[in-house]
Every structure is written in C-alpha cells, then in structure tokens.
Amino acid sequence: MGKYASWSDLEKNVPTAYTEGATPDAYKRGMNGIAPPGMKVKEGRVAHYGDGVEGKGDVMVSGYKRAMFD
C-alpha cells in the first residue's frame, strides 16, 4: 500500500488494481508456486476464486481502513 501518495489516491486506485490483478490465472500460478511437491491447486478452487473477486476491491479498502486507522 506504500505506493499511494494519499488516502484518496489509494481509495480510488486500489479497487481497480485489485480487480485487474486478482485473476483466476494469478491465483492458480501463486497456489501452484507454493504447492507441495507433486500436487497442484484444484481447478474448482481456481474457478471459485474468480467468482469471489468481483466487487471486493472496495471491501478490501474499507477493511484496510478499519484495521489501520482510528
């Protein structure tokens, strides 16, 4: 979160960046990167992850605000 100059900049840009970057393919690459030897992430989990990202950028920003500030 350190790359934003102000709260308004973070609030405006994070939801878009999160939605664009949090793709099922990115999730699959990340999970397969940490998977135990000989295992891979279940395709059903990958598909479900994609469904769960829609509209979550604003939720993430509000959660960050609650967690970090009074």
C-alpha positions as CSV (number, residue, x, y, z in Angstrom):
1,M,0.0,0.0,0.0
2,G,3.0,2.3,0.3
3,K,3.0,3.4,-3.4
4,Y,0.0,5.7,-2.9
5,A,0.6,9.4,-2.1
6,S,-2.7,9.9,-0.2
7,W,-5.7,8.2,1.1
8,S,-7.9,9.4,-1.8
9,D,-5.3,8.1,-4.3
10,L,-5.4,4.7,-2.5
11,E,-9.2,4.6,-2.3
12,K,-9.6,5.5,-6.0
13,N,-6.9,3.1,-7.4
14,V,-6.8,0.0,-5.2
15,P,-10.2,-1.4,-6.2
16,T,-9.3,-1.2,-9.9
17,A,-5.8,-2.6,-9.4
18,Y,-7.1,-5.4,-7.2
19,T,-9.8,-6.4,-9.7
20,E,-7.3,-6.4,-12.6
21,G,-4.6,-8.2,-10.7
22,A,-6.6,-10.8,-8.8
23,T,-7.4,-13.1,-11.7
24,P,-8.0,-16.8,-11.5
25,D,-4.8,-17.3,-13.5
26,A,-2.8,-15.3,-11.0
27,Y,-4.3,-17.3,-8.2
28,K,-3.5,-20.6,-9.9
29,R,0.1,-19.5,-10.5
30,G,0.5,-18.4,-6.9
31,M,-1.0,-21.5,-5.4
32,N,0.9,-23.9,-7.7
33,G,4.1,-22.0,-6.7
34,I,3.6,-22.9,-3.1
35,A,2.0,-26.4,-3.6
36,P,3.7,-29.4,-2.0
37,P,5.8,-31.5,-4.4
38,G,3.7,-33.4,-6.9
39,M,0.5,-31.5,-6.1
40,K,-1.4,-28.7,-7.8
41,V,-4.3,-26.5,-6.9
42,K,-7.8,-27.9,-7.6
43,E,-9.5,-26.4,-10.7
44,G,-12.7,-25.9,-8.7
45,R,-10.8,-23.6,-6.3
46,V,-9.5,-21.6,-9.2
47,A,-12.9,-21.1,-10.7
48,H,-14.4,-20.2,-7.3
49,Y,-11.7,-17.7,-6.6
50,G,-12.6,-15.8,-9.8
51,D,-16.2,-15.6,-8.7
52,G,-15.2,-14.2,-5.3
53,V,-13.1,-11.3,-6.6
54,E,-15.9,-9.3,-8.2
55,G,-16.7,-6.2,-6.3
56,K,-14.2,-7.0,-3.5
57,G,-11.8,-4.1,-4.1
58,D,-14.0,-1.6,-2.2
59,V,-14.4,-4.2,0.6
60,M,-10.6,-4.6,0.8
61,V,-10.1,-0.8,1.1
62,S,-12.7,-0.4,3.8
63,G,-11.2,-3.4,5.8
64,Y,-7.7,-1.8,5.5
65,K,-9.1,1.5,6.8
66,R,-10.8,-0.2,9.8
67,A,-7.6,-2.2,10.6
68,M,-5.1,0.6,10.3
69,F,-6.8,3.8,11.4
70,D,-9.0,5.0,14.3
